[in-house]
Amino acid sequence: MRRTFLKGAIASLIASSTFGLASAAAAQDAATFYTDNVIKWIVPYNPGGGYDEYSRAIAPYMEKYTGARVDIVNQPGAGGMKGANEIFNSPPDGLTVGIINGSAMVTNQLSDIEGAQYKVGDYSYIGRMVADLRVLAIGTNAPYKTFEDLQNAADPIVIGATGLGGSTYVDAVITGPAFGIEQRVIHGFDNSSDVRQALLRGDVNGMWGSLGSALQGVEDGDHVIVAQSDKERSPMLPDVPSVFEYIDAMPDADDVRETLNAWDALNAVGRPVAAPPGIPEDRLEFLRTAFQQAMEDPEFIKMMTDAERELSYSSGAQMSEIAKAATDISPDVKAKLVAAVRGEI
């Protein structure tokens, strides 16, 4: 029996060593593959926006940890969907990745919007750069100073937004009715910058958007942030209430909470970096490791902190679960989100 045990232990040790060598060889193969190669990094929006800035900021650090050159390619169109389609349908060789607007891509998929040629849960996720903390900004020239002011306003609040299905539009049409805000959503602006210009002119009273994009306007005195989307207040906005703090006061609190939980799940998808489905596992793991190293690089973190750009890393494996959870919602809530995307509410 002792001899049998020893034979089994030796066999296990050999198997373990073989597996370790195989893993090391796979990692080495991936490292060799990427060294002096070129990674095409797709940004689904025009240069100069937040997605473009995040991508260009991390690109040198991805080069540092992969040994490859990273080429940023802007492919705007259809509210980010053109670039998302390009990433999803690229050859699965690990040489095409990109950043996507996760929440918008989820809502587009849920509503079967024309042109969506991807499945959010099927991307090969590298990791997430930031979860989109959404904020409601009100122009300083508007007569409203708090979220309660919006709820109690005598006249409809004019909210600016980009196209139907875009994050700024969905945020508005989900939260406004949930909290009894009488509002008029004007959509069709080319991008968030155009909405902010309308806010500055006083053509609209407010807009939803990402915290990173709103901070400059706050610093310039153009608008104030009156609400944020996370369940817990962000350390960056400790004095700004979360919309979740207002749920219990609503007569249909349970329905509002279910809707807001689904909206929160969309926001949690945030801005992930993804590759096409089916890339070789060793290359995927290599990219995930390099991305984590880049996100944790002290120089990168300092640079983003100095630029007041928020970071909230999640691993590729975690992002796969988050993306799937965002599409696993009740039929009633799905119907509300679909109606929002289609402009029916």
C-alpha atoms as one frame of an Amber mdcrd trajectory, in Angstrom:
protein
   0.000   0.000   0.000   2.879   2.337   0.861   4.466   1.630  -2.537   1.144
   2.350  -4.288   0.798   5.611  -2.374   4.338   6.662  -3.331   3.725   5.791
  -6.968   0.548   7.902  -6.898   2.321  10.803  -5.233   5.177  10.706  -7.748
   2.683  10.553 -10.619   0.818  13.554  -9.226   4.079  15.465  -8.819   5.073
  14.715 -12.400   1.626  15.720 -13.667   1.749  18.925 -11.657   5.221  19.746
 -12.934   4.151  18.980 -16.490   1.111  21.267 -16.117   3.305  24.023 -14.687
   5.776  23.691 -17.540   2.925  23.708 -20.038   1.467  26.841 -18.482   4.856
  28.542 -18.500   5.359  27.517 -22.120   1.943  28.876 -23.051   2.735  32.177
 -21.336   6.086  32.276 -23.098   4.404  31.561 -26.437   1.962  34.446 -25.865
   4.765  36.786 -24.786   6.754  35.842 -27.884   3.694  36.347 -30.071   3.093
  39.890 -28.809   6.706  41.052 -28.727   7.170  43.634 -31.539   3.675  42.846
 -32.845   0.913  45.452 -33.316  -2.313  45.604 -31.312  -5.149  47.527 -32.926
  -7.090  49.335 -30.167 -10.507  50.535 -31.342 -12.182  53.582 -29.800 -15.843
  53.746 -30.906 -15.998  57.545 -30.686 -14.262  60.602 -32.120 -10.885  61.764
 -30.758 -10.971  63.994 -27.700 -13.745  62.390 -25.683 -13.475  60.389 -22.488
 -13.205  56.980 -24.167 -10.435  58.296 -26.402  -8.573  59.908 -23.485  -8.704
  56.750 -21.361  -7.449  54.678 -24.291  -4.576  56.975 -25.194  -3.589  57.250
 -21.532  -3.232  53.508 -20.989  -1.792  52.625 -24.416   1.879  53.281 -23.477
   1.497  51.072 -20.406  -0.072  48.274 -22.449   2.955  48.576 -24.729   5.206
  48.391 -21.668   3.674  45.147 -20.406   2.917  43.387 -23.707   5.989  44.336
 -25.734   3.686  45.191 -28.632   2.908  48.510 -30.286  -0.626  49.742 -29.580
  -2.281  51.693 -32.378  -5.380  53.708 -31.407  -8.016  53.652 -34.146 -11.118
  55.834 -33.787 -14.214  54.311 -35.373 -17.185  56.516 -34.418 -20.739  55.866
 -35.516 -24.164  54.753 -34.309 -23.588  55.849 -30.731 -20.532  53.619 -30.310
 -22.134  50.601 -31.960 -20.014  50.681 -35.128 -16.808  50.290 -33.144 -18.340
  47.662 -30.857 -19.364  45.632 -33.912 -15.857  45.965 -35.365 -14.262  44.629
 -32.184 -16.701  41.726 -31.893 -16.367  40.634 -35.528 -12.588  41.025 -35.900
 -10.345  37.977 -36.386  -9.948  36.186 -33.022  -6.153  36.368 -33.031  -5.743
  38.631 -30.009  -4.476  41.564 -32.057  -7.714  43.576 -32.038  -9.105  44.962
 -28.796 -11.045  48.058 -27.883 -12.932  49.998 -25.282 -16.731  49.867 -25.431
 -19.643  51.743 -23.911 -20.855  48.764 -21.934 -24.189  50.121 -20.678 -25.238
  51.428 -24.092 -24.263  48.170 -25.777 -26.313  46.191 -23.226 -29.410  48.325
 -23.734 -29.023  48.112 -27.511 -28.852  44.334 -27.303 -31.822  44.072 -24.939
 -33.937  46.136 -27.303 -32.781  44.295 -30.437 -31.786  47.630 -31.914 -31.010
  47.476 -35.616 -27.317  47.183 -36.377 -26.204  45.485 -33.149 -24.017  42.647
 -34.462 -22.632  41.510 -31.112 -23.566  39.681 -27.916 -22.364  41.532 -24.845
 -21.815  38.350 -22.858 -19.688  36.761 -25.579 -16.839  39.276 -25.828 -13.421
  38.166 -24.583 -13.089  40.670 -21.761  -9.645  42.007 -20.901 -10.848  44.084
 -17.948 -12.619  47.303 -17.029 -11.024  50.723 -16.786 -13.837  52.505 -15.003
 -17.447  51.994 -14.039 -19.504  54.875 -15.324 -20.530  56.874 -12.297 -23.431
  58.805 -13.752 -24.245  62.285 -12.515 -27.057  64.759 -13.104 -25.685  68.237
 -13.783 -27.862  71.345 -13.652 -26.800  74.650 -15.190 -25.952  77.379 -12.717
 -28.260  79.658 -14.723 -31.237  77.379 -13.958 -33.529  78.051 -10.963 -32.922
  74.542  -9.567 -30.190  73.769  -7.051 -31.099  70.325  -5.674 -32.677  67.075
  -6.804 -35.695  67.923  -4.627 -36.084  71.163  -6.602 -36.486  69.069  -9.745
 -39.095  66.846  -8.104 -41.084  69.875  -6.919 -40.684  72.088  -9.989 -43.840
  73.795 -11.269 -42.692  73.605 -14.907 -41.201  70.687 -16.864 -37.443  70.327
 -16.549 -35.679  70.440 -19.919 -33.025  67.711 -20.097 -30.553  67.474 -22.967
 -29.372  64.144 -24.369 -27.626  62.571 -27.323 -29.389  60.030 -29.544 -32.043
  57.491 -28.624 -30.425  54.568 -26.829 -27.432  56.605 -25.724 -26.480  56.657
 -22.057 -27.459  60.304 -21.527 -30.940  59.603 -22.893 -31.518  56.332 -21.039
 -30.368  57.869 -17.736 -32.902  60.663 -18.086 -35.924  58.622 -19.127 -35.288
  55.979 -16.461 -34.728  58.293 -13.489 -37.154  61.093 -14.317 -40.397  59.059
 -14.278 -39.109  56.889 -11.402 -38.857  59.938  -9.134 -41.886  61.831 -10.350
 -39.927  64.506 -12.198 -41.950  66.215 -14.887 -39.448  66.634 -17.684 -38.990
  67.180 -21.380 -36.013  65.337 -22.858 -34.523  66.973 -25.937 -32.357  64.451
 -27.777 -30.422  64.332 -31.010 -27.270  66.233 -29.998 -24.222  64.843 -31.782
 -22.259  64.284 -28.572 -22.125  65.151 -24.902 -20.015  68.241 -25.573 -22.846
  69.691 -27.653 -25.291  69.036 -24.814 -22.966  70.871 -22.431 -22.864  73.838
 -24.758 -26.673  73.894 -24.760 -26.529  73.725 -20.967 -24.148  76.666 -20.917
 -26.438  78.700 -23.190 -29.456  77.877 -21.055 -31.206  75.996 -23.873 -31.542
  73.012 -21.525 -31.676  72.929 -17.732 -29.641  69.806 -17.146 -28.093  66.608
 -18.451 -26.951  63.198 -17.288 -23.391  62.151 -18.041 -20.233  60.593 -16.629
 -18.544  62.171 -13.629 -15.256  62.557 -15.498 -16.921  64.563 -18.253 -18.847
  66.748 -15.786 -15.973  67.770 -13.518 -14.530  70.465 -15.784 -17.889  72.233
 -16.027 -18.195  72.170 -12.251 -14.716  73.667 -11.870 -15.576  76.357 -14.446
 -18.760  77.222 -12.568 -21.002  76.279 -15.500 -23.088  73.700 -13.655 -23.569
  71.872 -10.382 -24.036  68.145  -9.760 -27.277  67.422  -7.888 -27.407  63.597
  -7.975 -25.210  60.558  -8.606 -26.003  57.015  -9.690 -24.102  54.709  -7.311
 -25.893  53.080  -4.407 -23.252  54.524  -2.102 -21.936  58.054  -2.481 -18.644
  58.238  -4.318 -15.690  59.517  -2.258 -15.273  62.086  -5.027 -18.798  63.426
  -4.358 -19.398  62.948  -0.635 -21.893  65.830  -0.431 -23.975  64.850  -3.468
 -26.892  62.482  -2.782 -27.369  59.208  -4.596 -30.699  58.731  -6.345 -31.054
  55.542  -4.294 -31.509  57.726  -1.205 -34.845  58.934  -2.591 -36.404  55.532
  -3.308 -38.074  54.898   0.057 -40.009  58.163  -0.199 -41.678  57.087  -3.453
 -45.194  55.545  -3.292 -44.105  52.672  -5.579 -40.747  52.170  -3.862 -40.398
  48.454  -4.669 -40.913  48.990  -8.403 -38.547  51.956  -8.402 -35.894  49.940
  -6.560 -36.094  47.067  -9.051 -35.776  49.461 -11.984 -32.890  51.348 -10.397
 -31.078  48.092  -9.574 -31.212  47.139 -13.248 -29.968  50.603 -14.211 -27.142
  50.222 -11.687 -26.187  46.894 -13.285 -25.936  48.640 -16.656 -23.662  51.293
 -15.183 -21.485  48.613 -13.552 -20.547  47.323 -17.014 -18.917  50.715 -17.484
 -16.057  51.057 -19.937 -14.538  47.623 -20.427 -11.718  46.665 -22.759 -12.718
  43.685 -24.865 -11.582  41.476 -27.709 -13.544  39.243 -30.108 -14.919  35.924
 -28.892 -12.718  32.875 -29.290  -9.186  34.262 -29.072  -6.620  31.692 -27.852
  -6.776  31.259 -24.086  -3.072  31.889 -23.524  -3.244  35.187 -25.410  -6.366
  36.229 -23.512  -4.691  35.524 -20.176  -1.566  37.345 -21.301  -3.614  40.434
 -22.256  -5.551  40.288 -18.986  -2.325  40.150 -16.980  -0.779  43.001 -18.963
  -3.940  45.084 -18.524  -3.949  44.530 -14.772  -0.271  45.485 -14.593  -0.971
  48.630 -16.603  -3.947  49.602 -14.436  -1.857  49.113 -11.279   1.223  50.922
 -12.566   1.983  53.783 -10.124   2.874  56.197 -12.929  -0.420  55.505 -14.705
  -2.429  55.893 -11.511  -0.729  59.212 -10.710  -1.300  60.499 -14.212  -5.019
  59.658 -14.086  -5.365  61.083 -10.574  -3.733  64.335 -11.664  -6.118  64.458
 -14.640  -9.081  63.831 -12.274  -9.975  60.706 -14.202 -11.595  58.020 -12.082
 -10.385  54.401 -12.235 -12.271  51.314 -11.068 -10.503  48.187 -12.293 -12.277
  44.869 -12.675 -10.625  41.767 -14.094 -11.605  40.194 -17.383 -13.207  37.247
 -15.595 -15.214  39.595 -13.361 -16.331  41.601 -16.375 -17.681  38.481 -18.051
 -19.910  37.895 -15.030 -20.957  41.565 -14.792 -21.879  41.670 -18.476 -24.012
  38.553 -18.184 -25.732  39.852 -15.034 -26.671  43.083 -16.802 -28.779  41.126
 -19.287 -30.345  38.826 -16.658 -33.264  41.040 -15.606 -36.993  40.567 -15.115
 -39.331  40.896 -18.129 -41.032  43.963 -16.615 -37.778  45.853 -16.082 -36.496
  44.757 -19.481 -39.658  46.204 -21.027 -38.982  49.563 -19.312 -35.389  49.639
 -20.508 -36.389  48.695 -24.034 -39.038  51.426 -24.051 -36.392  53.892 -22.891
 -33.964  52.903 -25.614 -36.639  53.156 -28.297 -37.781  56.545 -27.116 -41.217
  55.314 -26.089 -41.043  56.972 -22.649
